[in-house]
Amino acid sequence: MQIAASTTPLPIQSVRASTPSSFQYGPVEPGRFQQAISTPEGPQVGDLNIWNLHNPRERFWAARTRQLQASHVSTYDRLWSCLPFLRPMVTIIRDSLADYGVDEFGGRCHDLLGTRCDPYVNTMLTGDSYDYHCHSNLTRAVLPYGLTEFDVHDVLNVFQVTGLDKDGRYFMEASPAKKGDYIEFFTEQPMLMALSTCPGGDLSTWGWGEGGCGEDGEAKTMLDCCRPLKVEVFRLEDESVLAGWKEPRVSAYKGSHGMTVPGGEARKQ
């Protein structure tokens, strides 16, 4: 979908979150721009969850998006919803890091390979209990909407560079984002979105355990690398550019997975 370059989005909502924390923003109706996530003070990784506003069983599906789009997403890629819905939730329309490409280590930006940090794996690996991992942040963010921890799902890691090494093992690098970088979405359906400003900050000093220090005795902690993220939601000034656009429909599959529903008890003659 192409949007006329002369069209000016009108701001309708602006939110800024300190780290490590989270916030939800919504409702966001389809057909609005969402100049969604930016780095107002420098590099910071964010973990994004998306649900259909009216039916939260429809939510972002990272694995299918990897298959249909790529392991790392950028301009014109779409984020897809889970079964049985399987339709676009948003389309990325602008990405200031679109030219990042592939770095010398094989890393790419805006990650779908990994997932959110969580207190369970942290406790398993370190014995520590820490309440502000991305999983916990997202859980707190959606409680006012009647959702729970069980509704939190795999994320889009915005501004995060990751890849697989020669042995197929996952790796992360420091975020390349600079002050004012952004990723912008076009909303394809009514949505609730939640974002965690990751306690790993820009991932330049990352490790399991809250406040973990860097390599070689570096005194700087992860929290020293945390910065705010900013979310702005926009409405188009000239909505005529959306002429002919329709909200994507759910999957047209009409089968019943090879099953038949039995009728009632047979009546004896």
C-alpha positions as CSV (number, residue, x, y, z in Angstrom):
1,M,0.0,0.0,0.0
2,Q,1.3,3.4,-0.9
3,I,0.5,6.7,0.9
4,A,0.7,10.0,-0.8
5,A,3.9,11.8,0.3
6,S,2.0,15.1,0.8
7,T,-0.4,13.6,3.3
8,T,0.2,14.9,6.8
9,P,-0.7,12.7,9.8
10,L,-2.4,14.5,12.7
11,P,-1.2,13.5,16.2
12,I,-3.9,12.2,18.4
13,Q,-2.0,10.4,21.2
14,S,1.6,10.7,22.5
15,V,3.0,8.6,25.3
16,R,6.5,8.4,26.7
17,A,7.8,5.6,29.0
18,S,10.8,5.5,31.2
19,T,12.7,2.3,31.7
20,P,12.4,-0.4,32.8
21,S,8.6,-0.1,32.5
22,S,5.7,-0.7,30.1
23,F,2.6,0.9,28.8
24,Q,-0.3,0.0,26.6
25,Y,-1.8,2.2,24.0
26,G,-5.2,1.8,22.5
27,P,-7.7,1.6,21.2
28,V,-6.2,2.2,17.8
29,E,-8.8,2.0,15.0
30,P,-7.9,0.7,11.5
31,G,-6.9,3.3,8.9
32,R,-4.8,5.4,11.3
33,F,-1.1,6.0,11.1
34,Q,0.8,5.0,14.2
35,Q,4.2,6.7,14.1
36,A,4.6,4.2,16.7
37,I,7.9,3.8,18.4
38,S,10.9,6.1,18.6
39,T,14.0,6.6,20.6
40,P,13.9,10.2,21.9
41,E,17.1,10.0,23.9
42,G,19.2,7.3,22.1
43,P,19.3,3.5,21.7
44,Q,16.7,1.4,23.6
45,V,15.2,-2.0,22.8
46,G,11.4,-2.5,23.1
47,D,9.2,-5.6,23.2
48,L,5.9,-5.2,21.4
49,N,2.7,-7.2,21.8
50,I,-0.5,-6.7,19.6
51,W,-4.1,-7.9,20.1
52,N,-7.3,-7.4,18.2
53,L,-9.1,-4.8,20.4
54,H,-12.5,-6.6,20.2
55,N,-11.2,-10.2,20.4
56,P,-7.9,-10.6,22.2
57,R,-7.8,-14.3,21.1
58,E,-6.6,-12.8,17.8
59,R,-3.0,-11.7,18.5
60,F,0.3,-11.3,16.8
61,W,2.0,-14.5,15.6
62,A,5.8,-14.1,15.4
63,A,6.5,-17.5,14.0
64,R,4.2,-17.2,11.0
65,T,5.4,-13.6,10.4
66,R,8.9,-15.0,10.2
67,Q,7.8,-17.4,7.5
68,L,5.7,-15.0,5.5
69,Q,8.0,-12.0,5.8
70,A,11.4,-12.5,7.3
71,S,13.3,-13.2,10.5
72,H,13.8,-9.4,10.9
73,V,11.2,-7.0,9.5
74,S,11.3,-3.5,8.0
75,T,9.4,-1.3,5.5
76,Y,6.3,-2.9,3.9
77,D,6.6,-6.0,5.9
78,R,3.3,-7.0,7.7
79,L,2.8,-8.5,11.2
80,W,0.3,-11.4,11.0
81,S,-2.2,-12.7,13.5
82,C,-2.5,-16.2,14.8
83,L,-4.9,-19.0,13.8
84,P,-7.7,-19.3,12.9
85,F,-7.6,-15.6,11.9
86,L,-4.4,-15.3,9.9
87,R,-4.6,-11.7,8.6
88,P,-2.3,-8.7,8.7
89,M,-2.5,-6.7,11.9
90,V,-0.1,-3.8,10.9
91,T,2.1,-2.9,8.0
92,I,5.4,-1.2,8.6
93,I,5.4,1.9,6.4
94,R,8.5,3.7,7.6
95,D,11.7,2.5,9.3
96,S,14.6,4.9,9.9
97,L,16.9,1.8,10.3
98,A,15.8,0.2,7.0
99,D,19.3,0.6,5.6
100,Y,21.0,-1.2,8.5
101,G,21.0,-4.4,6.4
102,V,23.3,-7.2,7.5
103,D,26.3,-6.4,9.7
104,E,29.7,-8.0,9.9
105,F,28.4,-10.6,12.3
106,G,25.3,-11.5,10.3
107,G,23.1,-9.4,12.6
108,R,19.9,-7.7,11.4
109,C,17.5,-5.2,13.1
110,H,13.9,-5.5,14.4
111,D,14.1,-9.1,15.6
112,L,11.6,-11.9,15.3
113,L,14.0,-14.7,16.2
114,G,14.1,-14.2,19.9
115,T,11.4,-13.4,22.5
116,R,10.8,-11.3,25.6
117,C,13.0,-11.7,28.7
118,D,11.1,-13.2,31.6
119,P,11.5,-13.8,35.4
120,Y,11.2,-17.6,35.0
121,V,14.2,-18.2,32.9
122,N,16.1,-15.6,34.8
123,T,15.4,-17.4,38.1
124,M,16.3,-20.7,36.5
125,L,19.7,-19.5,35.3
126,T,20.7,-17.1,38.2
127,G,18.5,-17.8,41.2
128,D,17.5,-14.1,41.2
129,S,13.9,-12.8,41.4
130,Y,13.4,-9.6,39.4
131,D,9.9,-8.2,38.6
132,Y,10.6,-5.9,35.7
133,H,11.5,-8.2,32.8
134,C,9.6,-7.5,29.6
135,H,7.2,-10.4,30.3
136,S,6.3,-8.9,33.6
137,N,6.1,-5.3,32.1
138,L,3.7,-6.5,29.4
139,T,1.6,-8.4,32.0
140,R,1.1,-5.2,34.1
141,A,0.3,-3.2,31.0
142,V,-2.7,-5.2,29.9
143,L,-4.3,-5.9,33.2
144,P,-6.6,-2.8,32.9
145,Y,-8.0,-4.4,29.7
146,G,-9.0,-7.6,31.4
147,L,-6.1,-9.5,30.0
148,T,-3.6,-11.6,32.1
149,E,-0.1,-13.1,31.9
150,F,-1.6,-15.9,29.8
151,D,-2.4,-13.3,27.0
152,V,1.2,-12.1,26.7
153,H,2.9,-13.7,23.7
154,D,6.0,-13.7,21.6
155,V,7.1,-10.2,20.6
156,L,8.6,-8.0,17.9
157,N,11.9,-6.8,19.4
158,V,12.1,-3.3,18.0
159,F,15.5,-1.7,17.6
160,Q,17.1,-5.0,18.5
161,V,19.9,-6.6,16.4
162,T,20.1,-10.4,16.5
163,G,21.1,-13.3,14.3
164,L,22.3,-16.9,14.3
165,D,26.0,-17.8,14.4
166,K,27.6,-20.6,12.3
167,D,26.3,-23.2,14.7
168,G,22.8,-21.9,14.6
169,R,22.9,-20.3,18.1
170,Y,21.1,-17.1,18.8
171,F,23.1,-13.9,19.5
172,M,22.3,-10.3,20.3
173,E,24.2,-7.1,19.7
174,A,24.0,-3.5,21.0
175,S,21.1,-1.6,19.4
176,P,22.2,0.7,16.5
177,A,19.4,3.2,17.1
178,K,20.3,6.8,17.6
179,K,18.3,9.7,19.1
180,G,15.2,10.2,17.0
181,D,15.2,6.8,15.2
182,Y,11.7,5.3,14.7
183,I,9.6,2.6,13.2
184,E,6.1,3.5,11.9
185,F,3.1,1.3,11.4
186,F,-0.2,1.4,9.4
187,T,-3.0,-0.2,11.5
188,E,-4.9,-2.8,9.5
189,Q,-7.5,-3.7,12.2
190,P,-8.7,-2.3,15.6
191,M,-5.9,-3.1,18.0
192,L,-4.6,-2.9,21.5
193,M,-0.8,-2.7,21.7
194,A,1.6,-3.0,24.6
195,L,5.2,-2.1,24.7
196,S,7.9,-2.9,27.3
197,T,11.0,-0.7,27.5
198,C,13.4,-3.6,28.1
199,P,15.5,-3.5,31.3
200,G,18.4,-4.6,29.1
201,G,18.4,-1.1,27.7
202,D,20.4,-0.9,24.5
203,L,21.9,-4.4,25.2
204,S,25.4,-3.0,25.2
205,T,25.8,-4.4,28.7
206,W,23.6,-7.5,28.8
207,G,23.5,-10.5,31.1
208,W,21.2,-12.6,33.1
209,G,20.5,-11.2,36.5
210,E,19.1,-7.8,37.4
211,G,21.8,-5.1,37.3
212,G,24.3,-7.5,35.7
213,C,27.7,-5.9,34.8
214,G,29.4,-6.0,31.5
215,E,32.4,-8.1,30.5
216,D,35.9,-7.8,32.0
217,G,34.7,-6.3,35.3
218,E,33.0,-3.3,33.6
219,A,31.2,-1.3,36.3
220,K,28.3,-0.2,34.1
221,T,25.0,-2.1,34.7
222,M,22.1,-2.8,32.3
223,L,20.0,-0.1,34.0
224,D,22.7,2.4,33.1
225,C,22.0,1.7,29.5
226,C,18.2,2.2,29.7
227,R,16.5,5.1,28.0
228,P,12.9,6.1,27.3
229,L,10.8,5.0,24.3
230,K,8.1,7.3,22.8
231,V,4.9,6.3,21.1
232,E,2.8,8.6,19.0
233,V,-0.5,7.7,17.3
234,F,-1.6,9.7,14.3
235,R,-4.8,10.2,12.2
236,L,-4.5,11.0,8.5
237,E,-5.4,14.6,7.7
238,D,-6.6,13.5,4.3
239,E,-8.3,10.2,4.6
240,S,-9.2,10.1,0.9
241,V,-5.8,8.5,0.3
242,L,-7.4,5.4,1.8
243,A,-10.0,5.1,-0.9
244,G,-10.5,1.5,-1.8
245,W,-8.7,0.2,1.4
246,K,-10.6,-2.4,3.4
247,E,-9.8,-4.0,6.7
248,P,-8.3,-7.5,5.9
249,R,-10.7,-10.4,6.4
250,V,-10.0,-13.4,8.5
251,S,-8.9,-16.6,6.8
252,A,-11.4,-17.9,4.2
253,Y,-10.8,-21.6,5.3
254,K,-14.2,-23.2,5.7
255,G,-13.2,-26.7,6.6
256,S,-13.6,-28.5,9.9
257,H,-10.1,-30.1,10.1
258,G,-11.4,-33.4,8.7
259,M,-14.0,-33.8,11.5
260,T,-17.7,-34.1,11.5
261,V,-20.0,-33.1,14.3
262,P,-22.3,-36.0,15.3
263,G,-26.0,-35.4,15.2
264,G,-28.2,-36.1,18.2
265,E,-29.1,-39.6,19.5
266,A,-30.8,-41.6,16.8
267,R,-34.5,-42.1,17.3
268,K,-35.7,-45.7,17.5
269,Q,-38.3,-46.6,14.9
